[in-house]
């Protein structure tokens, strides 16, 4: 039996990561219904987060100045808090996208983590997907009453790990303690809401 090469593993993980973003588009509300069982958000809030992400993609791809060609950035929404990550060609491009997202009616708050500079390489994107996978697996080691690792949304960009979700302070502390020691993690950023 032939073992997969590291590049092959990264390619597979990147493909899974990219496809996971398509799942809600394919199954829509059904995916939301299943995830709400473990989610601390209401079903309406989870659906609204999907809508916000679709609107963020729409404004980027429909922009007359072709924002999608001037950077590699994305929006992740959790309980109407939007995390913006990636890279923009210029500060003006970054600011334009951030302001467009702030204008989406349902958005409560925008966390701008877009960096000005060259876009992440395919290799870096693969590394980020791999780090995200390792972090998600590590969260299953947390043994706290009522803690469910699927309630923590993990986004990795350039080795920086962003954590979103509705958690207790004790859960947040335990999550950060696990994540900070995962190989490849440069920085851990908490964007949690506390219950």
Secondary structure, 3 states (H helix, E strand, C coil): CCCCCHHHHHHHHHHHHHHHHHHHHHHCHHHHHHHCCCCCCCHHHHHHHHHHHHHHHHHHHHCCCCHHHCEEEEEEEECCEEEEEEEECCHHHHHHHHHHHHCCCCCCEEEECCEECCCCCHHHHHHHHHHHHHHHHHHHHCCCCCCCHHHCEEEEECCEEEEEEEECHHHHHHHHHHHCCCCCCCEEEEEEEEC
